Amino acid sequence: MDPVEAHLARVLAGIRPIEPARLGLEAAQGGVLAADAVATTPLPSFDNSSMDGYAVHASDIAAAAAEAPVTLPVTDQIPAGDIRAVTVAPGTCMRIMTGAMIPGGADAVVPVEWTDGGNRQARFSRPVPKGNSIRLIGDDVAAGTLLLPEGTRLGPAQLALLAASGHGSVLARAAPRVAVIATGNELSEPGSPLVPGRIWDSNTYMLAAAVRQAGGTATRHRAGDDPETVLALIDELSAQADLLITSGGVSMGGEHDVVKAALSGSGAAMADMHFGKVAMQPGMPQGFGVAGRARTPLLTLPGNPVSAYVSFCLFGRPAIDALQGLAPRPLPSRRAELTGSLRSPAGRRSFMRGILAPDAATVTPLTGQGSHQLGALARANALIVVPEHVTGMEPGEVADVLSLP
Amino acid sequence: MDPVEAHLARVLAGIRPIEPARLGLEAAQGGVLAADAVATTPLPSFDNSSMDGYAVHASDIAAAAAEAPVTLPVTDQIPAGDIRAVTVAPGTCMRIMTGAMIPGGADAVVPVEWTDGGNRQARFSRPVPKGNSIRLIGDDVAAGTLLLPEGTRLGPAQLALLAASGHGSVLARAAPRVAVIATGNELSEPGSPLVPGRIWDSNTYMLAAAVRQAGGTATRHRAGDDPETVLALIDELSAQADLLITSGGVSMGGEHDVVKAALSGSGAAMADMHFGKVAMQPGMPQGFGVAGRARTPLLTLPGNPVSAYVSFCLFGRPAIDALQGLAPRPLPSRRAELTGSLRSPAGRRSFMRGILAPDAATVTPLTGQGSHQLGALARANALIVVPEHVTGMEPGEVADVLSLP
C-alpha cells in the first residue's frame, strides 16, 4: 500500500497549471495572477486632498492665530472628480473636497473643521505646514513598481489595488473547472421515490460543493455500470474540464468496478492511470492519471461518501491548488486532547470524524465512523489523524487534528 | 463618537433574517437551514453489504477452516442497484457487491478476499459471525430523527447527508443578495484612460468580492454626485436586494456628501437612517438604517477604500450572517507580538494592516497605513487592533490581531 504522501506526490506530479487567461476583475476573484502586475501609473495618480477643507498657500496663513485670524477670499470650489486645471492665486483660497485634485499654486489643505467654513470667504485661525492634508502622487504605489507578484491569489483587497491602478483585466489562472462523476446503477436522484436496492446520489452534490469551496467550479454527472458509457463520458468531459473526479468503481470486486473497467482493456488507450491502495482509512482504493481525448487529470475516489470526502480533502484540494500553479494549502492542523477513545487499523492512517472544541483544546470523536456514515461527517468540524502504527488512543491522549473547511 | 460595538449592535438590531425559500441542493450551498431537516426514511434504507463478497447463511460455514474448507454453490449475483427481491437458500450463497441489498435468508457477507472468488461455486475456509460485513438499515440515521437542525450552514457534508436521505430540496435562507453602490463623479471604470482629477473605481470590485467571500451574492453599481439619482438608485435596488452597501458620500463636507444628501431633506421620507461617527480608524464616518421602497437595510461606508474594507469586515460581514439568521462569525482573533511600532489616535480603535507570521507568533505592521493606501491592504493578511486608550505600541508588545478572510 502507498503511504498517503506518496499518492499525494503522484497527484501533484501529474498536474500542470492551467493556461492563464485574461480575466475581467469580477471573473478574476479567486484566480491566481499568472504574471507580475505592475503599476503603469502612480497611485494616487495626482496630488489630492485627504480632507474636506480649503486649498491655500501655506505662507498666506503662516501668521494666523485664534486672536489674529486670517481671512481669504474663496475663489472656487473643487469637488472630487473635477478635471479642470485651476490655480489658487496668492492671497486667495479654494474650497476643496476629499479626493479632489490639488489646484495649482496651493501647497496645503486646511481641514474645514479648523475654519469658519465660509463659502465666499474663509477665516483661518491657525497655520498649517506645507503639504498638510495632501496625499502626494504615488504615495501609495510609485509608477513602475510591482503591484502584486505572479502567484498572488486575488481576493477583495488585491482586486481593489488592481482596479485603483487602472487594470481592467489581469492575466490569471481562473477557478479550475472540475467535472464530478458518480458511477453506479444504484444511484437515483434525491427527491425521487425510495426504491429498495437503490440509493440517492449524494456524492455528486458533496464533491461539487467541496470543489466550489476549494476554489473550483463544478459540474455534476452520473453514469451507471456500463464501462463504455463511463469511458465515453470521461472522454467527453475531458475536453471541458481541467480535472475529472469520479467516485465509486475502483474497489477490488472485479467486473463491477466500472471506472477501472472503463479505463482498462480497450479503454486503456484512452488513459494512463495508476490504481492502487493507499494506507489510509477511510479511502483505501485510489487512482490517479490522465484520461480522455484531452488527457485531463483524473482522480478516481472510492464510492463510500465519507471515503470520497476524506479523499477529496487529501488529494482533490491540493490538485485544485496545483491547477492554479500554487503550492497546496494544507488543511489547518493543530494538536488537541481526545475526550474519547479511538480504534484504528494497524498500517493505515485513520482520519476519524470529530468535533474540535471552540477553544481547540479538546477534540471529541463522533460515533458512527463507518465510511458510509454521513451523519457523523455532517456534524464533524475536524478529522482526527491516527498514525499508521497506532491502533488505539485513549481519552487524554493528544492527537493531530485537521480542521475541515 | 459611538464605540465600534455600539454601531455593530445598531446594525444587527436593524436586520431581520431574509425569507426562507425552498432551494435545490446545489443552490443551497452556503445557505442556512430555516427548519429542522428530519430523516423521513432510515439511512441506509435497506440492509446492504459493506464488502464485495458472498451473502451466506453464517451457520452454513460455521465449521469452515483452512484444512476443512466449505464449498457452496453460487446461485446468483447481486450488484449494487439490483432491486430484485431474491432469497439465498440454505446451503447456497450469492455473489454480492458493496452497497448491494442483502438477499433474503442471508445473515452474513464473507469478503471475497477470504474465499477463492469462484463464480459458480465458492470455497470458504473460515467462519464469519452473523451480521458480518452487513450495514444495517438505519445504522447511520434512524427514520424520524433529526438530520440537521435549523440554523445549520450547508456545506459539502451537510448537503451529502440531505441528498443521501432523499431530500431533493430544503427550506433554507440562501446567500443574501447585496447591492454595492459607489458614489462620486470622480469614479471611472478600470481600464479606461487616465484622466487627472478622476480615479478608477475600486470600491465596487472590492466590496462585491468581499460580499461573495462572506457568503452573499453581489451586484455592482455606480452613481455620481446627484442626490436624486442616488436616491432613485437606492430605491430601485432596495426591491432587488437584501442589503444595500454604499461607499462614499458620508463624510462631514456638507453638500458634497451625496449619500447623506440623498437620504435627507425630501429623501428622508424614503429612509430611516442614522449617520454618525464611530470611534475607529480608518472608517470614522458610518451610517446604517433602512431605505427605499422595500425598506431594505442600508450600510453606508466611507469612501476611502481601506476605510470601506475595514468597515465591511466589522459591520458588513456580521450583517450578512444576520440576514441568514445566524449569530455573526467574528474574524479569527489571536494575540501576537509586534515586530514594529505603531501610532494610533487617542479615543479611536485602530485597525492597522499587518502581516501575521505563518506561526502566528508575530505580526508586522506594514508601511502605508493611510486610509487610501491599498498597497499595504493588498499585502496584509491581518488587522492589528490598537485599543482606544493606546496611542502607541512598540516592538515586543503583544497586540490583538484579526485574520483577514
Interface residues (C-beta under 8 A of the other chain):
Chain A: L25 E26 Q29 T41 L43 P44 S45 F46 S50 D52 P79 A80 G81 D82 I83 R84 A85 M97 T98 G99 A100 M101 V112 E113 G117 R135 D139 D140 V141 L147 L148 G155 P156 A157 Q158 L159 A160 L161 L162 A163 A164 S165 G166 H167 G168 S169 G184 N185 E186 L187 E189 P190 G191 S192 L194 V195 P196 G197 R198 I199 W200 D201 S202 N203 Y205 M206 L207 A208 A209 A210 R212 Q213 R220 G224 D225 S251 M252 G253 G254 H256 G303 N304 P305 Y309 G368 G370 H372 Q373 L374 G375 L377 A378 A380 L404 P405
Chain B: L25 E26 Q29 T41 L43 P44 S45 F46 S50 D52 P79 A80 G81 D82 I83 R84 A85 M97 T98 G99 A100 M101 V112 E113 G117 R135 D139 D140 V141 L147 L148 G155 P156 A157 Q158 L159 A160 L161 L162 A163 A164 S165 G166 H167 G168 S169 G184 N185 E186 L187 E189 P190 G191 S192 L194 V195 P196 G197 R198 I199 W200 D201 S202 N203 Y205 M206 L207 A208 A209 A210 R212 Q213 R220 G224 D225 S251 M252 G253 G254 H256 G303 N304 P305 Y309 G368 G370 H372 Q373 L374 G375 L377 A378 A380 L404 P405
